[in-house]
Amino acid sequence: MPDYTHVIDGLRGRRIVLGVSGGIAAYKSAELTRALGHMGVDVHVVLTEAGARFVTPLTFQALSGNRAWSGFLDEKMEDGMPHIRLGRGMDAILVAPASADFIARLAAGLASDLLSTLCLARDCPLFVAPAMNRQMWENPATQRNVATLQSDGVTILGPAVGEQACGETGPGRMLEPEVLCEELNAFFTPKLLAGRKVVLTAGPTFEAVDPVRGITNASSGKMGYALAAACARAGSEVVLVSGPVALPVPVGVRRIEVTSALQMRDGVFAAVMGVDVFIAVAAVADYRPAEPAVHKIKKSGAAIHLELVPNPDILAEVAALPEAPFCVGFAAESRDLDTFAEEKRRAKRLPMLVGNLIGDGLGGDENTVVIYDEEGRHPLPRAPKTFIARQIVERIARLLPTK
């Protein structure tokens, strides 16, 4: 099962109703129930009659630790009104999967079973994750119903594009459980950077020696991607200029893919004008070959000599702009972290810098970092990079000038 611990920031302690309507994607809802439970969410599952034919209520009861409800309005509750009581005190209702039929009933305001009645009688936010054949999704009737729900304040999550159970390919797949967790988490995360625009760099750069070889480093990009996701969840518009990594694009983030330091510089300056925050997380190569070989260098017994020239200092260039954004640097050192990190911050006139020792986090999922700013040194305890990212965002939000 995937590790969902990186998205718990805004979800722990929440109470959520998970509605399951009829569709093969209901099997994903079982995984979603388990994932939410692992993140400290109190999940209460309500199935339509069709949904219960795909995955039984007993499965959801075992996964959630709560009774799974289905059927119509005659389910037993202390006062005989589950369609009212189930929604009270809940933080949200998420219907996943939401079939075309269930979306149509929601749009019409029908109360034809327990789940639709519960949605009609709610006093909490409603999220709907569509799942259906591509032609059903693209049908004008479905699109009208979706538009109606959106105008009523319902949040539509997805659908994704991809291969479907019917064998066709196109829009209509239910979002994966991890993405739905991210979307819920983003909704509940405080919007500390609302209205702000952020540009980040992440990952390594690759400086070509010849068509197949190059100079690079061991950066995984995980810290930069965690920060991009945290900024997006905090309400900002995020552009991520990324070197070559094997990581998915965070929800709500626009990625510009680059390879070399020069390409990364071009990507940054194409996006950085007018932004509020620039975060330079990427491990940019300090040097590149002066003249990369046009053809593959053949192996021989002789030594070869490379002439290396300096790469541009992207962070320093951005920080020196006449109307520079709030710039955050990163420093990975092998020794004397306090000395070198603070020297770098002052030399580049940065309001904030995050430093770490290489052995503490390069390439891994956890890190131990220290934040340096004008107020001093602020060490953070060792934690997953996603948790560290949240704390860095909180510090940025505190130091940002009032807009």
C-alpha positions as CSV (number, residue, x, y, z in Angstrom):
1,M,0.0,0.0,0.0
2,P,1.4,3.5,-0.8
3,D,2.7,5.7,2.0
4,Y,0.3,8.5,2.6
5,T,1.9,10.0,5.7
6,H,3.1,13.0,3.7
7,V,-0.4,14.5,3.4
8,I,-1.7,14.4,6.9
9,D,-1.0,18.1,7.7
10,G,-4.6,19.3,7.6
11,L,-6.5,16.0,8.0
12,R,-5.6,14.5,11.4
13,G,-8.6,14.6,13.7
14,R,-11.1,15.3,10.9
15,R,-14.4,13.5,10.6
16,I,-15.4,12.7,7.1
17,V,-18.4,10.9,5.5
18,L,-17.2,8.9,2.5
19,G,-20.0,8.2,0.0
20,V,-19.7,5.3,-2.4
21,S,-22.0,5.1,-5.4
22,G,-22.1,2.3,-8.0
23,G,-19.0,1.8,-10.2
24,I,-16.0,-0.4,-10.5
25,A,-13.9,2.4,-9.0
26,A,-15.5,1.5,-5.6
27,Y,-12.5,-0.8,-5.0
28,K,-10.4,2.4,-4.8
29,S,-12.7,3.7,-2.1
30,A,-11.7,0.8,0.1
31,E,-8.0,1.8,-0.2
32,L,-9.1,5.5,0.4
33,T,-10.9,4.5,3.6
34,R,-7.8,2.7,4.9
35,A,-5.5,5.6,3.9
36,L,-7.7,8.2,5.6
37,G,-7.8,6.1,8.7
38,H,-4.0,5.9,8.8
39,M,-3.9,9.7,8.7
40,G,-6.1,10.0,11.8
41,V,-9.4,10.7,10.0
42,D,-12.6,9.3,11.5
43,V,-14.3,7.9,8.4
44,H,-18.0,7.0,8.1
45,V,-18.9,5.2,4.9
46,V,-22.3,5.5,3.3
47,L,-23.0,3.3,0.2
48,T,-25.8,3.5,-2.3
49,E,-27.5,0.2,-3.1
50,A,-25.4,-0.1,-6.3
51,G,-22.2,0.8,-4.5
52,A,-22.8,-2.0,-2.0
53,R,-22.9,-4.5,-4.9
54,F,-19.3,-3.7,-5.8
55,V,-17.8,-3.6,-2.3
56,T,-19.8,-4.8,0.7
57,P,-20.5,-2.6,3.8
58,L,-18.7,-5.2,5.9
59,T,-15.4,-4.4,4.1
60,F,-15.8,-0.7,4.8
61,Q,-16.7,-1.4,8.4
62,A,-13.6,-3.4,8.9
63,L,-11.4,-0.7,7.3
64,S,-12.9,2.3,9.0
65,G,-13.8,0.9,12.4
66,N,-17.2,2.4,12.1
67,R,-20.6,1.0,11.0
68,A,-20.9,1.3,7.2
69,W,-24.4,2.6,6.2
70,S,-26.4,1.7,3.1
71,G,-29.9,1.4,1.8
72,F,-32.7,3.9,2.3
73,L,-33.9,5.9,5.3
74,D,-35.1,3.1,7.5
75,E,-31.6,2.3,8.9
76,K,-31.6,2.1,12.7
77,M,-30.2,5.0,14.6
78,E,-31.1,6.2,18.1
79,D,-33.6,8.7,16.8
80,G,-34.3,7.0,13.4
81,M,-32.8,9.8,11.4
82,P,-29.4,8.8,10.0
83,H,-29.8,11.1,7.0
84,I,-29.7,14.0,9.5
85,R,-27.4,12.8,12.2
86,L,-24.7,11.3,10.1
87,G,-23.8,14.7,8.6
88,R,-23.8,16.6,11.9
89,G,-20.4,17.4,13.3
90,M,-18.7,16.2,10.1
91,D,-15.9,18.2,8.5
92,A,-16.8,17.1,4.9
93,I,-18.6,14.7,2.7
94,L,-16.7,13.1,-0.1
95,V,-18.5,11.0,-2.7
96,A,-15.9,8.8,-4.4
97,P,-16.8,7.3,-6.8
98,A,-19.6,9.5,-8.0
99,S,-21.4,7.9,-10.9
100,A,-23.2,9.8,-13.6
101,D,-26.5,8.8,-12.1
102,F,-25.6,10.0,-8.6
103,I,-24.3,13.3,-10.0
104,A,-27.6,13.8,-11.8
105,R,-29.5,13.1,-8.6
106,L,-27.4,15.5,-6.7
107,A,-27.9,18.2,-9.3
108,A,-31.7,17.7,-9.2
109,G,-31.8,17.8,-5.4
110,L,-33.3,14.3,-5.2
111,A,-33.4,12.5,-1.9
112,S,-33.9,8.9,-3.2
113,D,-31.6,7.0,-0.8
114,L,-29.6,7.5,2.3
115,L,-26.5,9.0,0.6
116,S,-28.3,11.5,-1.6
117,T,-30.5,12.6,1.3
118,L,-27.5,13.0,3.5
119,C,-25.9,15.2,0.9
120,L,-29.1,17.3,0.6
121,A,-29.3,17.7,4.4
122,R,-25.6,18.5,5.0
123,D,-24.1,21.5,6.8
124,C,-20.5,20.8,5.7
125,P,-18.6,21.0,2.5
126,L,-19.3,18.4,-0.2
127,F,-16.7,17.0,-2.6
128,V,-17.5,14.8,-5.6
129,A,-15.0,12.6,-7.4
130,P,-16.6,11.5,-10.7
131,A,-16.0,8.0,-12.2
132,M,-17.6,6.9,-15.4
133,N,-17.0,6.1,-19.1
134,R,-15.5,8.9,-21.1
135,Q,-18.6,9.4,-23.3
136,M,-20.8,9.5,-20.2
137,W,-18.5,12.2,-18.7
138,E,-18.5,14.2,-22.0
139,N,-22.2,13.9,-22.5
140,P,-23.8,17.4,-22.4
141,A,-26.3,16.3,-19.7
142,T,-23.5,15.3,-17.4
143,Q,-21.6,18.5,-18.0
144,R,-24.8,20.5,-17.2
145,N,-25.2,18.6,-14.0
146,V,-21.5,19.1,-13.0
147,A,-21.9,22.9,-13.8
148,T,-25.0,23.0,-11.6
149,L,-23.1,21.3,-8.7
150,Q,-20.2,23.7,-9.0
151,S,-22.6,26.7,-9.0
152,D,-24.1,25.3,-5.8
153,G,-20.7,25.3,-4.2
154,V,-19.9,21.6,-4.6
155,T,-16.2,20.9,-5.3
156,I,-15.6,18.6,-8.2
157,L,-12.4,16.5,-7.9
158,G,-11.3,15.2,-11.2
159,P,-11.9,13.1,-13.2
160,A,-8.5,11.9,-14.4
161,V,-7.7,10.9,-17.9
162,G,-6.5,7.3,-18.6
163,E,-7.5,3.7,-19.3
164,Q,-11.0,2.8,-18.1
165,A,-12.5,-0.5,-17.1
166,C,-14.5,-0.7,-20.3
167,G,-11.2,-0.7,-22.3
168,E,-11.5,2.8,-23.6
169,T,-9.1,5.7,-22.8
170,G,-10.1,9.2,-21.9
171,P,-11.5,11.4,-19.2
172,G,-13.6,9.7,-16.5
173,R,-11.3,7.8,-14.2
174,M,-11.7,8.5,-10.5
175,L,-8.7,10.2,-9.0
176,E,-6.3,7.9,-7.2
177,P,-6.7,7.8,-3.4
178,E,-3.5,9.6,-2.8
179,V,-4.6,12.5,-5.0
180,L,-8.0,12.7,-3.2
181,C,-6.1,12.8,0.1
182,E,-4.0,15.7,-1.2
183,E,-7.1,17.6,-2.4
184,L,-8.8,17.2,1.0
185,N,-5.6,18.1,2.8
186,A,-5.2,21.2,0.7
187,F,-8.8,22.3,1.5
188,F,-8.2,22.0,5.3
189,T,-4.7,23.5,5.3
190,P,-4.5,27.1,6.5
191,K,-4.0,29.4,3.4
192,L,-1.0,31.2,4.8
193,L,0.2,32.1,1.2
194,A,-3.2,32.9,-0.3
195,G,-2.9,35.3,-3.1
196,R,0.9,34.8,-3.4
197,K,2.8,33.6,-6.4
198,V,5.8,31.3,-5.7
199,V,8.6,30.0,-8.0
200,L,10.8,27.1,-6.8
201,T,13.6,25.1,-8.2
202,A,14.2,21.5,-7.4
203,G,16.3,18.5,-8.2
204,P,19.7,18.2,-9.7
205,T,21.0,19.6,-13.0
206,F,22.8,17.5,-15.6
207,E,25.7,19.1,-17.4
208,A,26.5,17.2,-20.6
209,V,30.1,16.0,-21.2
210,D,29.0,14.2,-24.4
211,P,25.6,12.9,-25.7
212,V,25.5,10.1,-23.1
213,R,27.6,11.3,-20.1
214,G,27.4,14.3,-17.8
215,I,28.1,15.9,-14.5
216,T,25.3,15.7,-11.9
217,N,24.7,15.0,-8.2
218,A,22.7,12.8,-5.8
219,S,19.8,15.2,-5.3
220,S,16.5,13.4,-5.4
221,G,14.3,16.6,-5.6
222,K,12.2,15.4,-2.7
223,M,12.7,18.5,-0.6
224,G,11.8,20.8,-3.5
225,Y,8.8,18.9,-4.4
226,A,7.6,18.7,-0.8
227,L,7.9,22.5,-0.6
228,A,6.1,23.0,-3.9
229,A,3.2,20.9,-2.6
230,A,3.2,22.7,0.8
231,C,3.1,26.1,-1.0
232,A,0.2,25.0,-3.1
233,R,-1.7,23.6,-0.1
234,A,-1.1,27.0,1.6
235,G,-3.0,28.7,-1.2
236,S,-0.3,30.0,-3.5
237,E,0.1,29.8,-7.2
238,V,3.2,27.6,-7.7
239,V,5.6,27.2,-10.6
240,L,8.2,24.5,-10.1
241,V,11.3,24.6,-12.3
242,S,12.6,21.0,-12.0
243,G,15.8,19.2,-13.0
244,P,15.6,15.5,-14.0
245,V,13.8,13.6,-11.2
246,A,11.5,10.6,-10.9
247,L,8.7,12.4,-8.9
248,P,5.1,13.2,-9.9
249,V,4.0,16.8,-10.2
250,P,2.4,17.9,-6.9
251,V,-1.3,18.7,-7.1
252,G,-1.9,22.3,-8.0
253,V,1.6,22.9,-9.2
254,R,2.8,23.8,-12.8
255,R,6.1,22.2,-13.6
256,I,8.7,23.4,-16.1
257,E,11.1,20.5,-16.8
258,V,14.8,21.4,-17.5
259,T,18.1,19.5,-17.6
260,S,21.1,21.8,-17.3
261,A,21.8,24.8,-15.1
262,L,21.5,27.2,-18.1
263,Q,18.1,25.8,-18.9
264,M,17.1,26.1,-15.3
265,R,18.1,29.8,-15.3
266,D,16.0,30.4,-18.4
267,G,13.1,28.6,-16.8
268,V,13.3,30.7,-13.6
269,F,13.6,34.0,-15.4
270,A,10.6,33.1,-17.6
271,A,8.5,32.7,-14.5
272,V,9.9,34.8,-11.7
273,M,9.0,38.3,-12.7
274,G,6.2,39.7,-10.5
275,V,6.2,36.7,-8.1
276,D,6.2,37.1,-4.3
277,V,8.5,34.3,-3.3
278,F,11.5,32.5,-5.0
279,I,12.8,29.3,-3.3
280,A,16.0,27.9,-4.7
281,V,16.0,24.3,-3.5
282,A,17.7,22.8,-6.6
283,A,21.2,21.4,-6.3
284,V,22.5,23.3,-9.3
285,A,25.9,22.1,-10.6
286,D,28.5,24.8,-9.9
287,Y,30.4,24.0,-13.1
288,R,29.8,22.7,-16.6
289,P,32.0,21.5,-19.4
290,A,33.2,24.4,-21.5
291,E,32.7,22.5,-24.8
292,P,30.6,19.3,-24.6
293,A,31.6,16.7,-27.2
294,V,29.3,16.4,-30.1
295,H,29.8,12.7,-30.3
296,K,30.3,10.0,-27.7
297,I,33.8,10.1,-26.3
298,K,35.3,6.6,-27.0
299,K,37.0,4.8,-24.2
300,S,40.7,4.5,-24.4
301,G,43.7,4.0,-22.1
302,A,44.6,7.6,-22.1
303,A,43.5,10.2,-19.6
304,I,41.1,12.9,-20.6
305,H,41.0,16.5,-19.4
306,L,37.8,18.5,-19.1
307,E,37.7,22.3,-19.0
308,L,35.0,23.4,-16.6
309,V,33.5,26.8,-16.5
310,P,31.2,28.3,-13.8
311,N,27.5,28.1,-14.1
312,P,25.4,31.2,-13.3
313,D,24.3,31.7,-9.7
314,I,20.6,31.7,-10.3
315,L,19.7,32.6,-6.7
316,A,22.1,35.5,-6.5
317,E,20.8,36.9,-9.8
318,V,17.2,36.8,-8.7
319,A,18.0,38.3,-5.3
320,A,19.8,41.2,-7.1
321,L,16.8,42.1,-9.2
322,P,15.5,45.7,-8.7
323,E,12.2,44.4,-7.3
324,A,13.4,41.1,-6.1
325,P,10.9,38.6,-4.6
326,F,11.3,37.2,-1.1
327,C,14.2,34.9,-1.7
328,V,14.9,31.6,0.2
329,G,18.1,29.8,-0.3
330,F,19.3,26.3,0.6
331,A,22.7,25.2,1.7
332,A,23.9,21.6,1.9
333,E,27.2,21.4,3.6
334,S,29.6,18.7,4.7
335,R,30.9,20.6,7.7
336,D,30.6,23.8,9.7
337,L,27.0,24.3,8.7
338,D,26.3,27.4,10.8
339,T,29.4,29.2,9.5
340,F,28.9,28.4,5.8
341,A,25.1,28.8,5.7
342,E,25.1,32.2,7.4
343,E,27.9,33.4,5.2
344,K,26.0,32.3,2.1
345,R,22.8,34.1,3.4
346,R,24.6,37.3,4.1
347,A,26.7,37.3,0.9
348,K,23.6,36.9,-1.3
349,R,21.5,39.2,0.9
350,L,18.8,36.6,1.5
351,P,16.1,37.2,4.1
352,M,16.0,33.4,4.8
353,L,18.1,30.3,4.2
354,V,17.6,26.7,5.0
355,G,20.8,24.7,5.8
356,N,21.5,21.0,6.4
357,L,24.4,18.7,6.6
358,I,24.7,16.4,3.5
359,G,24.7,13.3,5.6
360,D,21.4,14.2,7.2
361,G,19.1,14.2,4.2
362,L,20.6,14.2,0.7
363,G,18.4,11.8,-1.4
364,G,16.4,10.5,1.6
365,D,12.8,11.0,2.8
366,E,13.8,12.7,6.1
367,N,16.1,15.6,7.0
368,T,17.4,17.7,9.8
369,V,17.6,21.4,8.9
370,V,18.3,24.8,10.4
371,I,16.5,27.9,9.3
372,Y,18.7,31.1,9.3
373,D,17.2,34.6,9.0
374,E,17.6,38.0,10.5
375,E,16.2,36.8,13.8
376,G,18.8,34.2,14.2
377,R,19.2,30.4,14.0
378,H,16.1,28.1,14.2
379,P,16.8,24.4,14.2
380,L,14.0,22.0,13.3
381,P,13.9,18.4,14.7
382,R,14.5,15.5,12.3
383,A,11.3,14.8,10.4
384,P,10.0,13.7,7.0
385,K,10.8,16.3,4.3
386,T,7.1,16.9,3.8
387,F,6.7,17.9,7.5
388,I,9.8,20.1,7.3
389,A,8.3,21.8,4.2
390,R,5.2,22.8,6.1
391,Q,7.3,24.4,8.8
392,I,9.4,26.3,6.2
393,V,6.2,27.6,4.6
394,E,5.0,28.8,8.0
395,R,8.2,30.6,8.5
396,I,8.1,32.2,5.1
397,A,4.5,33.4,5.7
398,R,5.6,34.9,9.0
399,L,8.5,36.8,7.4
400,L,6.8,37.9,4.2
401,P,6.1,41.6,3.9
402,T,2.4,42.5,4.0
403,K,1.1,42.6,0.5
